[in-house]
Structure formats: C-alpha cells, structure tokens
C-alpha cells in the first residue's frame, strides 16, 4: 500500500508499504491557479459538513446504510445517500449490493480513503484540543 506523507513529517512506514513523500507547496505555483493545488483538490473532494464524518465512521470497517445512519444521527437519509454517492463517484467508498430481499447494501472505504486515516486522526485530535481550549 502506498502512503502519502507531507515532507515535514517523519516517514515511519511498515516494511510492505511504499511511502511517497510529497511536498505540498500550493503557494509556489507560478500562475497562482489554486484549482491545480493538491489542497484545493482534497477540500473539493472531502469538503463539506458530512463527508469527513462519514469517512471517519467507516474507518477500517464495512457498514450497512442503517448502521451508518445510527452512527451519524443528525444526518438526514437524503443527505447520507447523496454524500455516499459522491464518495463512491470519487472512489473513496465501495458500495456492495447483495441480491437479497430486502436489499442489503454495504459501504466499505477504498484504499484511497484509507490513506486519509492519519489526517482523520489528526483532525480528531485537533478537534478535541479546540473543544478543550474553548471550555475555559
């Protein structure tokens, strides 16, 4: 598995992992076209209120639609469906439909989505620090 890490981070990888160290320097682009910036691309793909939360809940597991809905009680069924379709289109979630009655549909994060796990961990830790700083 290939893991992306920013150049400022240490590269502690598993023996069977290919580590691609990349420098994310959007500010050095000559034409100042933010559309070609990797950060802009990432935010365009996983931005919004629900996608990061959905990906966080799917980390390392496969969930059915109803299970995912229970994990994120504030999301509407319509919004969850829409966000899962977008994540599937962007190849971050694999949708598996079983030929059963009633239909059974499961969602699993792809390898591409799994590469986001370190960033999701950092966001979770930062969120906890933010909440703690604002309790005072």
N, CA, C and O of each residue as an XYZ file, in Angstrom:
544
protein
N       0.845     -1.179      0.000
C       0.000      0.000      0.000
C       0.888      1.239      0.000
O       1.918      1.278      0.673
N       0.482      2.239     -0.752
C       1.217      3.491     -0.848
C       0.624      4.485      0.140
O      -0.594      4.645      0.208
N       1.471      5.145      0.895
C       1.019      6.117      1.879
C       1.605      7.470      1.530
O       2.802      7.588      1.268
N       0.770      8.482      1.526
C       1.234      9.838      1.257
C       1.540     10.528      2.563
O       0.752     10.454      3.506
N       2.671     11.196      2.631
C       3.028     11.963      3.815
C       3.593     13.293      3.371
O       4.293     13.376      2.362
N       3.292     14.322      4.119
C       3.867     15.632      3.818
C       5.359     15.589      4.089
O       5.820     14.798      4.912
N       6.104     16.422      3.412
C       7.563     16.381      3.519
C       8.071     16.733      4.905
O       9.188     16.359      5.260
N       7.283     17.441      5.693
C       7.730     17.831      7.024
C       7.546     16.716      8.046
O       8.015     16.838      9.178
N       6.875     15.635      7.671
C       6.634     14.549      8.597
C       7.703     13.478      8.458
O       8.310     13.315      7.399
N       7.926     12.741      9.562
C       8.834     11.614      9.509
C       8.185     10.506      8.710
O       6.959     10.426      8.635
N       8.996      9.654      8.114
C       8.460      8.553      7.318
C       8.687      7.242      8.048
O       9.636      6.514      7.757
N       7.816      6.948      8.993
C       7.835      5.667      9.697
C       6.832      4.764      9.020
O       5.633      4.851      9.283
N       7.315      3.896      8.150
C       6.397      3.057      7.393
C       6.588      1.595      7.755
O       7.621      1.195      8.294
N       5.577      0.818      7.449
C       5.633     -0.614      7.612
C       6.524     -1.189      6.520
O       6.696     -0.549      5.483
N       7.096     -2.374      6.717
C       8.004     -2.931      5.720
C       7.382     -3.125      4.339
O       8.079     -2.991      3.333
N       6.093     -3.436      4.269
C       5.462     -3.701      2.982
C       4.768     -2.487      2.384
O       4.046     -2.620      1.396
N       4.970     -1.312      2.959
C       4.315     -0.111      2.465
C       5.275      0.727      1.644
O       6.439      0.899      2.005
N       4.777      1.239      0.550
C       5.539      2.166     -0.275
C       5.161      3.569      0.181
O       3.985      3.931      0.151
N       6.126      4.348      0.594
C       5.855      5.690      1.101
C       6.239      6.704      0.036
O       7.375      6.723     -0.439
N       5.297      7.534     -0.328
C       5.539      8.606     -1.275
C       5.557      9.906     -0.499
O       4.520     10.349     -0.004
N       6.697     10.508     -0.391
C       6.828     11.772      0.323
C       6.624     12.886     -0.689
O       7.325     12.966     -1.698
N       5.666     13.732     -0.410
C       5.333     14.796     -1.349
C       5.419     16.143     -0.666
O       5.137     16.263      0.526
N       5.795     17.121     -1.395
C       5.853     18.474     -0.883
C       4.612     19.213     -1.356
O       4.395     19.353     -2.560
N       3.808     19.679     -0.435
C       2.562     20.353     -0.771
C       2.780     21.856     -0.712
O       2.567     22.484      0.325
N       3.203     22.423     -1.822
C       3.520     23.846     -1.856
C       2.644     24.549     -2.887
O       3.083     24.835     -4.001
N       1.427     24.816     -2.508
C       0.494     25.488     -3.412
C       0.877     26.941     -3.633
O       0.564     27.517     -4.675
N       1.550     27.534     -2.662
C       1.870     28.953     -2.765
C       3.012     29.247     -3.735
O       3.258     30.411     -4.053
N       3.718     28.213     -4.213
C       4.834     28.428     -5.121
C       4.451     28.283     -6.591
O       5.324     28.317     -7.458
N       3.181     28.124     -6.883
C       2.770     27.951     -8.268
C       2.897     29.267     -9.012
O       2.528     30.326     -8.506
N       3.422     29.179    -10.215
C       3.710     30.380    -10.987
C       2.461     31.122    -11.437
O       2.432     32.353    -11.440
N       1.432     30.377    -11.816
C       0.246     31.035    -12.354
C      -0.828     31.286    -11.296
O      -1.911     31.773    -11.620
N      -0.540     30.962    -10.046
C      -1.481     31.156     -8.939
C      -2.842     30.520     -9.200
O      -3.862     31.032     -8.739
N      -2.867     29.431     -9.919
C      -4.104     28.705    -10.191
C      -4.353     27.729     -9.054
O      -3.769     26.646     -9.024
N      -5.219     28.106     -8.116
C      -5.499     27.249     -6.969
C      -6.244     25.978     -7.340
O      -6.285     25.039     -6.544
N      -6.833     25.923     -8.527
C      -7.535     24.718     -8.947
C      -6.584     23.547     -9.161
O      -7.010     22.394     -9.096
N      -5.304     23.818     -9.416
C      -4.342     22.740     -9.598
C      -3.572     22.443     -8.311
O      -2.630     21.651     -8.329
N      -3.950     23.055     -7.217
C      -3.301     22.845     -5.929
C      -3.855     21.565     -5.277
O      -5.071     21.383     -5.230
N      -2.986     20.682     -4.779
C      -3.455     19.448     -4.140
C      -4.366     19.693     -2.934
O      -5.273     18.901     -2.679
N      -4.138     20.764     -2.199
C      -5.001     21.063     -1.043
C      -6.402     21.416     -1.529
O      -7.393     20.981     -0.942
N      -6.487     22.198     -2.591
C      -7.793     22.553     -3.166
C      -8.507     21.296     -3.644
O      -9.705     21.132     -3.413
N      -7.783     20.424     -4.297
C      -8.371     19.164     -4.764
C      -8.919     18.361     -3.593
O     -10.046     17.868     -3.647
N      -8.126     18.228     -2.539
C      -8.563     17.459     -1.369
C      -9.817     18.051     -0.744
O     -10.753     17.324     -0.411
N      -9.836     19.377     -0.583
C     -11.004     20.034      0.018
C     -12.222     19.895     -0.890
O     -13.338     19.713     -0.402
N     -12.023     19.978     -2.191
C     -13.140     19.789     -3.120
C     -13.732     18.394     -3.009
O     -14.942     18.221     -3.151
N     -12.892     17.397     -2.755
C     -13.360     16.010     -2.689
C     -13.987     15.683     -1.340
O     -15.061     15.082     -1.292
N     -13.340     16.065     -0.249
C     -13.838     15.654      1.071
C     -14.428     16.799      1.887
O     -14.772     16.621      3.055
N     -14.543     17.976      1.270
C     -15.087     19.122      1.984
C     -16.566     18.976      2.257
O     -17.210     18.035      1.793
N     -17.086     19.903      3.003
C     -18.499     19.875      3.367
C     -18.686     19.372      4.783
O     -17.727     19.031      5.476
N     -19.915     19.337      5.186
C     -20.235     19.015      6.579
C     -20.141     17.527      6.893
O     -19.796     17.168      8.018
N     -20.436     16.647      5.933
C     -20.654     15.249      6.262
C     -19.608     14.265      5.760
O     -19.440     13.213      6.377
N     -18.902     14.547      4.684
C     -18.022     13.535      4.085
C     -16.917     13.073      5.029
O     -16.647     11.876      5.118
N     -16.287     13.984      5.720
C     -15.222     13.592      6.649
C     -15.795     12.744      7.778
O     -15.167     11.777      8.208
N     -16.969     13.095      8.252
C     -17.609     12.333      9.326
C     -17.961     10.928      8.841
O     -17.763      9.951      9.565
N     -18.476     10.827      7.637
C     -18.795      9.512      7.056
C     -17.523      8.681      6.926
O     -17.502      7.518      7.329
N     -16.473      9.257      6.373
C     -15.214      8.530      6.212
C     -14.636      8.123      7.563
O     -14.068      7.038      7.692
N     -14.776      8.980      8.568
C     -14.283      8.655      9.903
C     -15.052      7.455     10.477
O     -14.453      6.573     11.093
N     -16.354      7.423     10.277
C     -17.161      6.313     10.796
C     -16.879      4.995     10.061
O     -17.023      3.915     10.634
N     -16.480      5.095      8.803
C     -16.190      3.892      8.008
C     -14.761      3.378      8.187
O     -14.407      2.334      7.638
N     -13.948      4.092      8.940
C     -12.546      3.707      9.100
C     -12.396      2.250      9.524
O     -12.849      1.845     10.594
N     -11.749      1.478      8.658
C     -11.414      0.103      8.994
C     -12.578     -0.849      9.118
O     -12.414     -1.947      9.651
N     -13.753     -0.465      8.643
C     -14.894     -1.381      8.754
C     -15.871     -1.176      7.614
O     -15.827     -0.177      6.897
N     -16.738     -2.132      7.469
C     -17.810     -2.083      6.484
C     -19.113     -1.904      7.242
O     -19.382     -2.612      8.212
N     -19.924     -0.948      6.789
C     -21.196     -0.690      7.458
C     -22.341     -0.683      6.455
O     -22.180     -0.273      5.305
N     -23.488     -1.141      6.910
C     -24.696     -1.016      6.111
C     -25.224      0.404      6.269
O     -24.835      1.133      7.182
N     -26.118      0.780      5.358
C     -26.655      2.138      5.370
C     -27.259      2.484      6.730
O     -26.968      3.541      7.289
N     -28.094      1.599      7.258
C     -28.745      1.844      8.544
C     -27.759      1.980      9.695
O     -27.956      2.798     10.595
N     -26.700      1.181      9.667
C     -25.673      1.268     10.707
C     -24.952      2.613     10.646
O     -24.668      3.232     11.671
N     -24.667      3.046      9.430
C     -24.004      4.334      9.237
C     -24.911      5.474      9.702
O     -24.447      6.437     10.314
N     -26.193      5.357      9.407
C     -27.170      6.368      9.823
C     -27.240      6.454     11.352
O     -27.372      7.545     11.908
N     -27.151      5.303     12.031
C     -27.168      5.295     13.502
C     -25.919      5.941     14.090
O     -25.976      6.563     15.150
N     -24.793      5.794     13.402
C     -23.542      6.384     13.865
C     -23.531      7.908     13.697
O     -22.817      8.614     14.410
N     -24.335      8.406     12.743
C     -24.402      9.851     12.464
C     -25.870     10.272     12.552
O     -26.500     10.512     11.523
N     -26.419     10.364     13.754
C     -27.863     10.595     13.895
C     -28.374     11.922     13.344
O     -29.554     12.019     13.006
N     -27.532     12.943     13.244
C     -28.011     14.255     12.789
C     -28.117     14.375     11.272
O     -28.685     15.349     10.777
N     -27.585     13.411     10.524
C     -27.650     13.470      9.070
C     -28.988     12.902      8.595
O     -29.470     11.904      9.131
N     -29.577     13.537      7.598
C     -30.824     13.019      7.050
C     -30.520     11.854      6.111
O     -29.399     11.706      5.625
N     -31.527     11.040      5.867
C     -31.364      9.900      4.966
C     -31.008     10.384      3.556
O     -30.160      9.792      2.888
N     -31.651     11.445      3.117
C     -31.390     12.000      1.792
C     -29.947     12.482      1.674
O     -29.281     12.207      0.676
N     -29.460     13.198      2.685
C     -28.093     13.718      2.656
C     -27.071     12.588      2.724
O     -26.058     12.625      2.026
N     -27.332     11.581      3.565
C     -26.419     10.448      3.658
C     -26.322      9.730      2.316
O     -25.231      9.368      1.878
N     -27.455      9.529      1.672
C     -27.475      8.893      0.350
C     -26.669      9.715     -0.650
O     -25.858      9.165     -1.396
N     -26.885     11.014     -0.670
C     -26.191     11.902     -1.602
C     -24.682     11.889     -1.358
O     -23.898     11.784     -2.302
N     -24.281     11.994     -0.100
C     -22.860     12.027      0.232
C     -22.174     10.696     -0.084
O     -21.044     10.680     -0.571
N     -22.851      9.589      0.191
C     -22.285      8.274     -0.134
C     -22.130      8.097     -1.643
O     -21.149      7.509     -2.099
N     -23.077      8.593     -2.411
C     -22.962      8.525     -3.878
C     -21.764      9.328     -4.375
O     -21.032      8.882     -5.259
N     -21.567     10.519     -3.799
C     -20.418     11.338     -4.194
C     -19.109     10.671     -3.798
O     -18.155     10.671     -4.576
N     -19.053     10.100     -2.594
C     -17.851      9.400     -2.167
C     -17.570      8.179     -3.045
O     -16.414      7.863     -3.326
N     -18.624      7.505     -3.471
C     -18.462      6.365     -4.380
C     -17.958      6.837     -5.740
O     -17.075      6.212     -6.328
N     -18.514      7.933     -6.240
C     -18.085      8.507     -7.521
C     -16.612      8.900     -7.478
O     -15.893      8.741     -8.465
N     -16.167      9.414     -6.331
C     -14.784      9.832     -6.157
C     -13.860      8.679     -5.758
O     -12.683      8.894     -5.468
N     -14.387      7.477     -5.745
C     -13.627      6.245     -5.459
C     -13.050      6.220     -4.048
O     -11.959      5.699     -3.817
N     -13.800      6.789     -3.112
C     -13.405      6.737     -1.705
C     -14.204      5.696     -0.938
O     -13.791      5.257      0.135
N     -15.354      5.300     -1.489
C     -16.215      4.309     -0.858
C     -16.640      3.291     -1.907
O     -16.976      3.641     -3.039
N     -16.616      2.030     -1.508
C     -17.081      0.950     -2.373
C     -18.465      0.529     -1.882
O     -18.655      0.229     -0.704
N     -19.416      0.512     -2.797
C     -20.798      0.132     -2.478
C     -21.018     -1.283     -2.980
O     -20.792     -1.572     -4.155
N     -21.458     -2.165     -2.094
C     -21.713     -3.547     -2.482
C     -23.179     -3.872     -2.215
O     -23.645     -3.813     -1.077
N     -23.896     -4.216     -3.285
C     -25.324     -4.543     -3.185
C     -25.477     -6.054     -3.262
O     -24.990     -6.685     -4.200
N     -26.149     -6.629     -2.281
C     -26.409     -8.058     -2.258
C     -27.776     -8.322     -2.876
O     -28.724     -7.571     -2.647
N     -27.870     -9.376     -3.651
C     -29.132     -9.735     -4.302
C     -30.022    -10.471     -3.308
O     -30.150    -11.694     -3.352
N     -30.621     -9.714     -2.427
C     -31.500    -10.254     -1.388
C     -32.769     -9.421     -1.325
O     -32.832     -8.307     -1.845
N     -33.773     -9.987     -0.679
C     -34.986     -9.242     -0.401
C     -35.181     -9.286      1.107
O     -35.327    -10.374      1.663
N     -35.190     -8.151      1.788
C     -34.976     -6.792      1.283
C     -33.511     -6.599      0.872
O     -32.627     -7.330      1.318
N     -33.274     -5.613      0.024
C     -31.911     -5.397     -0.459
C     -30.940     -5.066      0.680
O     -31.274     -4.341      1.617
N     -29.753     -5.611      0.570
C     -28.705     -5.341      1.557
C     -27.586     -4.610      0.832
O     -27.060     -5.095     -0.170
N     -27.224     -3.427      1.353
C     -26.164     -2.612      0.755
C     -25.135     -2.309      1.835
O     -25.476     -1.868      2.933
N     -23.864     -2.554      1.501
C     -22.783     -2.275      2.438
C     -21.812     -1.270      1.818
O     -21.626     -1.222      0.602
N     -21.205     -0.474      2.688
C     -20.236      0.536      2.264
C     -18.908      0.270      2.961
O     -18.846      0.076      4.175
N     -17.852      0.267      2.158
C     -16.503     -0.003      2.643
C     -15.572      1.083      2.120
O     -15.674      1.468      0.955
N     -14.669      1.583      2.953
C     -13.704      2.561      2.439
C     -12.721      1.889      1.488
O     -12.325      0.745      1.711
N     -12.331      2.584      0.445
C     -11.349      2.069     -0.503
C      -9.936      2.319      0.034
O      -9.759      2.962      1.069
N      -8.948      1.808     -0.676
C      -7.556      2.056     -0.282
C      -7.247      3.554     -0.320
O      -6.496      4.068      0.509
N      -7.835      4.237     -1.288
C      -7.640      5.680     -1.395
C      -8.171      6.388     -0.146
O      -7.536      7.307      0.371
N      -9.327      5.958      0.328
C      -9.911      6.542      1.543
C      -9.093      6.174      2.773
O      -8.942      6.990      3.683
N      -8.570      4.974      2.811
C      -7.777      4.526      3.949
C      -6.534      5.384      4.122
O      -6.045      5.548      5.239
N      -6.018      5.933      3.027
C      -4.855      6.816      3.113
C      -5.179      8.111      3.849
O      -4.269      8.817      4.285
N      -6.444      8.426      3.992
C      -6.858      9.618      4.737
C      -6.870      9.392      6.252
O      -6.984     10.359      7.006
N      -6.757      8.162      6.710
C      -6.875      7.870      8.139
C      -5.930      8.686      9.017
O      -6.371      9.191     10.049
N      -4.644      8.842      8.661
C      -3.791      9.685      9.512
C      -4.299     11.129      9.599
O      -4.239     11.746     10.663
N      -4.792     11.659      8.498
C      -5.337     13.019      8.513
C      -6.606     13.071      9.362
O      -6.828     14.047     10.079
N      -7.428     12.044      9.290
C      -8.642     11.995     10.111
C      -8.285     11.918     11.590
O      -8.940     12.540     12.426
N      -7.234     11.143     11.913
C      -6.776     11.068     13.306
C      -6.320     12.441     13.795
O      -6.641     12.848     14.911
N      -5.571     13.148     12.955
C      -5.102     14.487     13.327
C      -6.261     15.460     13.503
O      -6.255     16.267     14.432
N      -7.257     15.390     12.617
C      -8.431     16.251     12.742
C      -9.183     15.961     14.033
O      -9.650     16.883     14.702
N      -9.300     14.694     14.384
C      -9.980     14.311     15.620
C      -9.232     14.854     16.833
O      -9.841     15.420     17.741
N      -7.913     14.681     16.845
C      -7.101     15.176     17.963
C      -7.176     16.703     18.052
O      -7.299     17.261     19.143
N      -7.100     17.372     16.901
C      -7.173     18.830     16.890
C      -8.544     19.300     17.384
O      -8.636     20.276     18.128
N      -9.606     18.603     16.969
C     -10.953     18.952     17.415
C     -11.086     18.856     18.927
O     -11.725     19.702     19.552
N     -10.482     17.826     19.517
C     -10.516     17.673     20.971
C      -9.756     18.819     21.653
O     -10.210     19.358     22.663
N      -8.603     19.184     21.094
C      -7.833     20.310     21.642
C      -8.610     21.623     21.520
O      -8.602     22.443     22.438
N      -9.270     21.813     20.397
C     -10.063     23.017     20.170
C     -11.194     23.110     21.192
O     -11.419     24.161     21.793
N     -11.908     21.987     21.382
C     -13.007     21.979     22.351
C     -12.490     22.281     23.757
O     -13.111     23.039     24.503
N     -11.347     21.684     24.116
C     -10.763     21.916     25.437
C     -10.364     23.384     25.617
O     -10.589     23.965     26.679
N      -9.777     23.974     24.589
C      -9.341     25.373     24.669
C     -10.524     26.326     24.804
O     -10.387     27.409     25.372
N     -11.677     25.933     24.288
C     -12.843     26.809     24.333
C     -13.762     26.530     25.527
O     -14.785     27.197     25.682
N     -13.414     25.566     26.362
C     -14.177     25.306     27.586
C     -13.804     26.294     28.673
O     -14.584     26.530     29.596
N     -12.639     26.863     28.571
C     -12.129     27.749     29.615
C     -12.845     29.064     29.662
O     -12.522     29.913     30.493
